[in-house]
């Protein structure tokens, strides 16, 4: 069986930065970080604060959920961010779409 390499969230940051044609320094300046911080994040050397990840997602034109879940979707029993339907007695789905 062939294993497929699943990108981590830090790899997602690097891939999206490169796709936008940004250097680490340009991404850092736009997100209010240092170039060293962006390098640290892209290497996966640690987990930045949520506020830092939110700023990166915004500059990269994506969502935090996309950055965090992109690499983990294959391992999840359901797509990231989806709700599991509640079941009542007898296994019937309870609730349904909400009206707004």
PEFEN-V663489 format. One line per field, one symbol per residue. phi: phi as a letter, one per 40 degrees, with the letter a starting at -180 (. if undefined). A space follows every 50 residues. Layout:
# PEFEN-V663489
phi: ???
This chain:
# PEFEN-V663489
phi: .ccbcbccccccccccccccgccccccdcccgbcccccddcccgcabccd ccccccdcccgbbcdccccdcbdccccaddgcccccbccggccbhgcccb
